[in-house]
Amino acid sequence: MIFRVLEASLVTVSVKILSSSLRNTFSSSHELVSMDLNSASTVVLQVLTQATSQDTAVLKPAEEQLKQWETQPGFYSVLLNIFTNHTLDINVRWLAVLYFKNGIDRYWRRVAPHALSEEEKSTLRAGLITNFNEPVNQIATQIAVLIAKVARLDCPRQWPELIPTLIESVKVQDDLRQHRALLTFYHVTKTLASKRLAADRKLFYDLASGIYNFACSLWNHHTDTFLQHVSSGGEAAVLSSLERTLLSLKVLRKLTVNGFVEPHKNMEVMGFLHGIFDRLKQFLECSRNIGTDNVCRDRLEKTIILFTKVLLDFLDQHPFSFTPLIQRSLEFSVSYVFTEVGEGVTFERFIVQCMNLIKMIVKNYAYKPSKNFEDSSPETLEAHKIKMAFFTYPTLTEICRRLVSHYFLLTEEELTMWEEDPEGFTVEETGGDSWKYSLRPCTEVLFIDIFHEYNQTLTPVLLEMMQTLQGPTNVEDMNALLIKDAVYNAVGLAAYELFDSVDFDQWFKNQLLPELQVIHNRYKPLRRRVIWLIGQWISVKFKSDLRPMLYEAICNLLQDQDLVVRIETATTLKLTVDDFEFRTDQFLPYLETMFTLLFQLLQQVTECDTKMHVLHVLSCVIERVNIQGLGADSKNLYPFLLPVIQLSTDVSQPPHVYLLEDGLELWLVTLENSPCVTPELLRIFQNMSPLLELSSENLRTCFKIINGYIFLSSTEFLQTYAVGLCQSFCELLKEITTEGQVQVLKVVENALKVNPVLGPQMFQPILPCVFRGIIEGERYPVVMSTYLGVMGRVLLQNTSFFSSLLNEMAHKFNQEMDQLLGNMIEMWVDRMDNITQPERRKLSALALLSLLPSDNSVIQDKFCGIINISVEGLHDVMTEDPETGTYKDCMLMSHLEEPKVTEDEEPPTEQDKRKKMLALKDPVHTVSLQQFIYEKLKAQQELLGEQGFQSLMETVDTEIVTQLQEFLQGF
């Protein structure tokens, strides 16, 4: 251990020496820096070498030194000198490139702090494009990127020689130099094309016009060279020429898509685009001569995909300029994807791109005429005419049949994945990370779009396919099972289009339900597909009376031997309960069974996505059944409901990471609809303290849950958990946001409201903080308002506790109790405008009035303020009876009124009812402020006598007194 300490000390000393040396070098004039570049490079090189160390004792000081040098003049010249020296260690040169690249982002702009001088930047620009001869691919790419970063800021105004130098460099015969220059040319073009300001766009248009012809010639040259090498050259020559073809095509893509305002008016651009189809055919044929598992094959496929990206990007950015390409694009894509032409040469990603091209043409709004053709532009009508001429009945029929009978079929790979990784198969099917580029979802989207666009033509075709599949299918005929699975897939995807053409209720009873009951293992793809299909039709056409039959089937399928079938069934269950025709009374007989089976499924699955999905289904079921609909019987659900909440909100269990949000929502819904607390429901609150420590975005829901327990059973809950909860709150208040503080204080306020005796005792450690906040004049109005709400509850509803708190705070502030009380009243009166809620404003009036009658000189001194607040409160709560002309307190509640619930509204939860019952005991809703003021003033008068009371009233503004008298008429 001691040797490590000594080594670290030596490194630190060494770095300090190097730092001093470098500072001395950089402190001289620019000329001196140029003269001493080699010695400066030696110093920086040593530190860069240490910065590549795996030993943190060596690494950290080196990194710190490099950070200090970032702003030193000449540092980036040294870095350039280092990473262009090919004899040095690769890791050191790589690090030098990264520091240079990061420096561009921070210090290259003129207005940046510690910006590089214009003189040094000029030297660096010249040095960067002197030699395109970097031998290491990764470093060459980084150099190309950093040149592009400089170009984004300086080209063409400060760096006019960059593009001409690149153009000359890509013409050289040296393979390495040519490739590196072309790589840089691509990154520069890509970066300049991404700029969006109008002036920058204009500069790029000028650049594209100037170099487009050269870029096309360059691409054609490398493409022809590649095609020659494929037939005669070796693998190295093929790969080298293909790399250049790919890079030059990347340059052309940026110039073509981003370089012209009206590209269809440029013959070179349109010539290049029309030529893509012939080039694509050539490259696809080349795939026959290149192996399936080597670098050349990978590059070839990337180049082919890049051709399709050019077309797709151009269509997206310039739909009307694309019009002359519509016919050729459709012919090409359909022939390679839906006929024998593509056999042996196409690959999955290419097919996906071709389908995307067809889809974008079919769906493009620019090509869809208005309902009134005369309102459509000539360009739209021209494009529409081309589309209609292409999509004839035979073509549409062939596309539809081929999609269903070929592309919709489950493949061997998918069936193998089903067996070996059922959860992975489910995630892929429902949209995993690779969804965008996967063939199956792409074919399904294309089918939906084409069927929607040409449904009158294609509906009879699909109905005919359905007709041929009536009755059960032989379990020994796997191909027939897969064909039926594919057709059912199509019927589900086209559900909305087939609404008027399929009697789904009859089909469900006579065909689909029997198929769900076939339990043979080979029939599982159909069981899974049928329950999926029903889910697609639920919201389209499904008779309500048939739902119990479906629920029965779902219960059976949730016990299926196959995991994929069970997961798909859970999805359909969610769609069923989410449907607007869902009826709780039909579902309740199956609820317990389904919930138990879903929880078993939740425990069985292991993938994050699957667990979240199943829990989401559970949450939806609970929310839709709306536990309050069961009334007192809802606690019968606890045996299978509470374990789900327990598992998903326990931070010591790994699943909580992805189940927590849904679990908390489920917990909250359960609480809000619980008729009473049970030991089990109370016990799961043990999960809450660690959740509060997380301080995550779920805190708001946690606070709602805590409030739910307070309203449900305050005494039992507070006696069990208040101590730990109070400790958690004290920690939270130290670091939480203002909004979070308010949420914590609202919980305390609710506890005081629900349980005026136990609440203050249990949250006693927090109340001094509240008192201090009031005395010191908390600057955030919403926090101050909540402070006053909390203190108002204590003062009004637990006078003895308030006295003890005042005594405690007097000792802490080293003040007399009366003096401290006076300060509090004064601040309360002063900050009354912070309180916006009428309930809290009335509470403040009641609380301060409760200090009367009093012969205390401090309270009498603040009498004017108390009366002012009281009159403000009267203005807030008093309404005039138009018949009698008298005032009454509009916040008074004498009995529990059942609200009238319309069909569109949810019935009140059990918690809503509890809040209403609580309101019947709350002084804010049971004590007339008008009556309370009268009684307190009368008691004060009796205490002081007529003359003393009159003197006290004279301290109040006459206008306030007049208003008070008006409100108290009749007393």
Residue pairs with C-beta under 8 A, 6 or more apart in sequence:
4 57
7 57
7 58
8 57
8 58
11 50
11 57
11 58
11 61
12 61
15 47
15 50
15 61
15 62
15 64
15 65
18 43
18 46
18 47
18 65
19 65
19 68
19 69
21 43
22 40
22 43
22 44
22 69
22 72
23 72
25 32
25 33
25 36
25 39
25 40
25 43
25 74
26 33
26 40
26 69
26 72
26 73
26 74
26 75
28 36
30 73
30 74
30 117
30 119
30 120
33 40
33 73
33 74
33 77
37 74
37 77
37 78
37 81
38 81
40 74
40 78
41 78
41 81
41 82
44 69
44 75
44 78
44 79
44 82
45 82
45 88
45 92
47 62
47 65
47 66
48 62
48 66
48 82
48 92
48 95
48 96
49 89
49 92
50 58
50 59
50 61
50 62
51 59
51 62
51 63
51 66
51 95
52 89
52 91
52 92
52 95
53 59
53 62
66 99
69 75
70 99
70 103
70 106
70 107
70 114
71 107
71 114
73 116
73 117
73 120
74 120
75 103
76 100
76 103
76 116
76 120
76 124
77 120
77 123
77 124
77 127
79 96
79 97
79 99
79 100
79 103
80 100
80 124
80 127
80 128
82 88
82 92
82 93
82 96
83 93
83 94
83 96
83 97
83 100
83 139
83 143
84 127
84 131
84 134
85 93
86 93
86 133
86 134
86 135
90 136
90 139
93 136
93 139
94 138
94 139
94 142
97 139
97 142
97 143
97 146
98 142
100 146
101 142
101 145
101 146
101 149
103 116
104 146
104 149
104 150
104 153
105 149
106 112
107 113
107 114
107 115
107 116
108 115
108 116
108 121
108 149
108 150
108 153
109 115
109 153
110 118
116 124
121 154
121 158
124 150
125 150
125 154
125 158
125 159
125 162
128 143
128 146
128 147
128 150
129 147
129 161
129 162
129 165
129 166
129 169
129 184
131 177
132 169
132 176
132 177
132 178
132 180
132 181
132 184
133 174
133 176
133 177
133 180
134 140
134 143
134 180
135 176
140 180
140 183
141 183
143 180
143 184
144 180
144 183
144 184
144 186
144 187
144 188
145 187
147 162
147 184
147 187
147 188
148 184
148 187
148 188
148 190
148 191
148 192
149 191
150 159
151 159
151 162
151 188
151 191
151 192
152 191
152 192
152 195
155 162
155 163
155 188
155 192
156 162
156 163
156 203
156 207
162 188
163 188
163 207
163 211
166 181
166 184
166 185
166 188
167 185
167 211
167 214
169 177
169 178
169 181
170 178
170 181
170 182
170 185
170 218
171 178
172 178
172 181
175 240
178 244
179 240
179 243
179 244
179 247
182 218
182 244
182 247
182 248
182 251
183 247
185 247
185 251
186 247
186 250
186 251
186 254
189 250
189 251
189 254
189 255
190 250
190 254
192 200
192 203
192 204
192 207
193 204
193 254
193 255
193 257
193 258
193 259
195 201
195 204
204 258
204 259
205 259
205 260
205 261
207 259
208 255
208 258
208 259
208 260
209 259
209 260
211 255
212 255
212 259
212 266
212 268
212 269
213 268
215 248
215 251
215 252
215 255
216 252
216 268
216 271
216 272
218 248
218 251
219 245
219 248
219 249
219 251
219 252
222 241
222 244
222 245
222 248
223 245
223 248
223 279
225 241
225 244
225 245
226 238
226 241
226 242
226 244
226 245
227 282
227 286
229 237
229 238
229 241
230 238
230 286
230 289
230 290
231 289
233 241
235 294
235 296
238 290
238 296
239 295
239 296
239 299
242 296
242 299
242 300
242 303
243 299
245 303
246 299
246 302
246 303
246 306
249 303
249 306
249 307
249 310
250 306
252 272
252 310
253 306
253 309
253 310
253 313
256 263
256 269
256 272
256 273
256 310
256 314
257 310
257 313
257 314
257 317
257 318
258 317
260 266
260 269
262 321
263 269
263 270
263 314
263 318
263 321
264 270
264 318
264 320
264 321
264 323
264 324
270 324
273 310
273 311
273 314
273 325
274 324
274 325
274 328
276 307
276 310
276 311
277 328
277 329
277 332
279 307
280 304
280 307
280 308
280 332
283 300
283 303
283 304
283 307
284 304
284 336
284 345
284 346
284 350
285 345
286 300
287 297
287 300
287 301
287 304
287 345
287 347
288 344
288 345
290 296
290 297
290 300
291 297
301 347
301 349
301 350
304 350
305 349
305 350
305 353
308 350
308 353
308 354
308 356
308 357
309 353
311 325
311 329
311 357
312 353
312 356
312 357
312 360
314 321
314 322
314 325
315 322
315 325
315 329
315 357
315 360
315 361
315 364
316 360
319 364
319 366
319 367
319 383
320 366
320 379
320 383
322 329
323 379
323 382
323 383
323 386
326 361
326 367
326 383
326 386
326 387
326 390
327 386
327 389
327 390
329 357
329 358
329 361
330 358
330 361
330 387
330 390
331 390
332 354
333 354
333 355
333 357
333 358
334 358
334 395
334 399
335 341
335 342
336 342
336 345
336 346
336 350
336 351
336 354
337 346
337 351
337 354
337 355
337 358
338 398
338 399
338 402
338 403
339 398
342 351
348 439
349 437
351 439
351 442
352 437
352 438
352 439
352 442
355 442
355 443
355 446
356 442
358 446
358 450
359 445
359 446
359 449
359 450
361 367
361 387
362 387
362 449
362 450
362 453
363 449
363 453
364 383
366 379
366 380
366 383
367 380
367 383
367 384
367 387
368 380
368 384
369 376
369 380
369 381
369 384
370 376
373 381
376 384
391 454
393 457
396 450
396 454
396 457
396 458
396 461
397 457
397 458
397 461
399 450
400 447
400 450
400 451
400 458
400 461
400 462
401 461
401 465
403 443
403 446
403 447
403 490
404 447
404 462
404 465
404 486
404 487
404 489
404 490
405 483
405 486
407 439
407 440
407 443
408 440
408 443
408 444
408 447
408 485
408 486
408 487
408 489
408 490
409 482
409 483
409 485
409 486
410 418
410 482
410 485
410 486
410 525
414 425
414 440
415 525
417 424
417 425
417 428
418 425
418 525
418 564
422 562
422 563
422 564
422 567
423 563
423 567
423 605
423 606
423 607
423 609
423 610
424 607
425 564
426 564
426 567
426 568
426 610
427 607
427 609
427 610
428 434
428 435
428 438
429 440
430 571
430 613
431 441
432 438
432 609
435 441
444 489
444 493
447 490
447 493
447 494
448 493
448 494
450 458
451 458
451 462
451 493
451 494
451 497
452 497
455 494
455 497
459 494
459 497
459 498
459 501
462 487
462 490
462 491
462 494
462 498
463 498
463 501
463 502
465 487
465 490
466 487
466 491
466 502
469 483
469 484
469 487
470 511
471 511
472 514
472 515
472 518
473 480
473 481
473 484
473 526
474 480
475 481
475 518
475 520
475 522
475 523
476 522
478 522
481 522
481 523
481 525
481 526
482 525
484 526
484 529
485 525
485 526
485 529
488 526
488 529
488 530
488 533
489 529
489 533
491 498
491 502
491 533
492 529
492 532
492 533
492 535
492 536
492 537
493 536
495 536
495 537
495 540
496 540
499 540
499 541
502 541
504 537
504 540
504 541
504 542
505 541
505 542
505 543
505 546
508 534
508 537
508 542
508 546
508 550
509 546
509 549
512 530
512 533
512 534
513 549
513 553
515 523
515 526
515 527
515 530
516 527
516 530
516 531
516 553
516 556
516 557
517 556
518 526
518 527
521 561
521 562
524 560
524 562
524 564
524 565
527 557
527 560
527 562
527 565
528 562
528 564
528 565
528 568
531 553
531 554
531 557
531 565
531 568
531 569
531 572
532 568
532 571
532 572
534 542
534 550
534 572
535 571
535 572
535 575
535 576
538 572
538 575
538 576
538 579
539 575
539 579
539 580
542 550
542 579
542 581
544 581
544 583
544 586
547 576
547 582
547 583
547 586
547 587
548 586
548 589
548 590
550 576
551 576
551 586
551 587
551 589
551 590
551 594
552 590
554 569
554 572
554 573
554 576
554 590
554 594
555 590
555 593
555 594
555 597
557 565
557 566
557 569
558 566
558 569
558 570
558 573
558 594
558 597
558 598
558 601
559 566
559 597
560 566
560 569
563 604
563 605
566 601
567 601
567 605
567 610
567 613
567 614
570 598
570 601
570 613
570 614
570 617
571 613
571 617
573 594
573 598
573 617
573 621
574 616
574 617
574 620
574 621
576 582
577 587
577 620
577 621
577 624
577 625
578 620
578 624
582 624
584 624
584 625
584 626
584 629
587 625
588 625
588 630
591 621
591 625
591 637
592 636
592 637
592 640
594 621
595 618
595 621
595 637
595 640
595 641
596 640
598 614
598 617
598 618
598 621
599 618
599 640
599 643
599 644
601 614
602 611
602 614
602 615
602 618
602 644
602 647
603 647
605 611
605 614
608 657
608 658
609 658
611 655
611 658
611 659
612 658
612 659
612 662
615 644
615 648
615 659
615 662
615 663
615 666
616 662
618 644
618 662
618 666
619 662
619 665
619 666
619 669
622 637
622 641
622 666
622 669
622 670
623 669
626 673
626 906
626 907
627 634
627 637
627 669
627 670
627 673
627 674
628 634
628 672
628 673
628 907
628 908
628 909
628 910
629 907
630 636
630 637
631 675
632 675
632 676
634 673
634 674
634 675
634 910
635 674
635 675
635 676
635 678
638 678
638 680
638 681
641 666
641 670
642 670
642 680
642 681
642 684
644 663
644 666
645 663
645 666
645 667
645 670
645 684
646 684
646 687
647 653
647 655
647 656
647 659
647 663
648 655
648 656
648 659
648 660
648 662
648 663
648 664
648 666
649 656
649 659
649 660
649 663
649 664
649 667
649 684
649 687
649 691
650 656
650 687
651 660
651 687
651 690
651 691
651 694
652 690
656 663
660 691
660 698
661 698
661 701
664 691
664 698
664 701
664 702
664 705
665 701
667 684
667 705
668 701
668 704
668 705
668 708
670 681
671 681
671 705
671 708
671 709
671 712
671 911
672 708
672 909
672 910
672 911
672 912
673 909
673 910
673 911
674 681
674 712
674 910
675 910
676 712
676 713
677 709
677 712
677 713
677 716
677 717
682 709
682 713
682 716
682 717
682 720
685 709
685 717
685 720
685 721
688 702
688 705
688 706
688 721
688 725
688 728
689 724
689 725
689 728
691 698
691 702
692 699
692 702
692 728
692 729
692 732
693 728
693 731
695 732
695 735
695 736
699 740
699 743
700 743
703 743
703 744
703 746
703 747
706 725
706 747
707 746
707 747
707 750
708 911
709 717
709 721
710 717
710 718
710 747
710 750
710 751
710 754
710 755
711 750
711 754
711 911
711 914
711 915
711 918
712 911
712 914
714 751
714 754
714 755
714 758
714 759
715 755
715 758
718 751
718 755
718 758
718 759
718 762
719 758
719 762
722 751
722 762
722 763
723 762
726 762
726 763
726 764
726 765
726 766
727 765
729 744
729 747
729 748
729 763
729 766
730 765
730 766
732 740
732 744
733 741
733 744
733 766
733 769
736 744
738 780
738 782
738 783
741 783
741 786
742 782
742 783
742 786
744 766
745 770
745 783
745 786
745 787
745 789
745 790
746 786
748 759
748 763
748 766
748 767
748 770
748 790
749 786
749 789
749 790
749 793
751 759
751 762
751 763
752 759
752 760
752 763
752 790
752 793
752 794
752 797
752 798
753 759
753 793
753 918
753 922
754 918
756 793
756 797
756 798
757 798
759 793
760 767
760 794
760 798
760 801
760 805
761 801
764 805
767 790
767 791
767 794
767 805
768 805
768 808
768 809
768 812
770 787
770 790
770 791
771 791
771 805
771 809
771 824
772 809
773 783
773 784
773 787
774 784
774 787
774 788
774 791
774 824
774 827
774 828
774 831
775 809
775 813
775 820
775 823
775 824
775 827
777 784
777 827
777 830
777 831
778 784
778 787
781 831
781 834
782 834
784 831
784 834
785 834
785 835
785 836
785 837
785 840
788 828
788 831
788 834
788 835
788 840
788 844
789 835
789 840
789 843
791 824
791 847
792 840
792 843
792 844
792 846
792 847
793 843
793 847
794 801
794 802
794 805
795 802
795 847
795 848
795 850
795 851
796 843
796 846
796 847
796 850
796 923
797 923
799 850
806 817
806 820
806 821
807 817
809 820
810 816
810 817
810 819
810 820
813 820
815 823
818 856
818 857
818 858
819 858
821 858
821 859
822 858
822 859
822 861
822 862
825 848
825 851
825 858
825 859
825 862
825 865
825 866
826 862
826 865
828 844
828 848
828 865
828 869
829 862
829 865
829 866
829 868
829 869
832 841
832 844
832 869
832 872
835 841
835 844
838 876
838 877
838 891
839 891
839 924
841 872
841 873
841 876
842 873
842 876
842 877
842 891
842 924
842 929
843 923
843 924
844 869
844 873
845 869
845 870
845 872
845 873
845 874
845 929
845 933
846 873
846 923
846 924
846 927
846 929
846 932
848 865
848 866
848 869
848 870
849 866
849 870
849 932
849 933
849 936
850 936
851 859
851 866
852 859
852 866
852 936
852 937
852 939
852 940
853 936
853 939
853 940
853 942
853 943
853 944
854 860
854 940
854 943
855 943
855 944
859 866
860 952
863 952
863 955
863 956
864 955
864 956
864 957
867 956
867 960
867 964
868 956
868 957
868 960
870 929
870 933
870 964
871 960
871 963
871 964
871 967
873 929
874 887
874 929
874 930
874 933
874 963
874 964
874 967
875 963
877 889
877 890
877 891
877 929
878 887
878 888
878 889
878 890
878 929
878 930
878 967
879 887
879 888
879 890
880 886
880 887
881 887
881 888
886 969
886 970
887 930
887 967
887 969
888 928
888 930
889 928
889 929
889 930
891 924
891 925
891 929
892 925
892 926
892 928
893 919
893 920
893 925
893 926
895 920
896 913
896 916
896 917
896 920
897 916
899 908
901 907
901 908
908 916
919 925
920 926
930 967
930 968
930 971
931 971
933 964
933 967
933 968
934 968
934 971
940 949
940 952
941 949
944 952
953 961
956 964
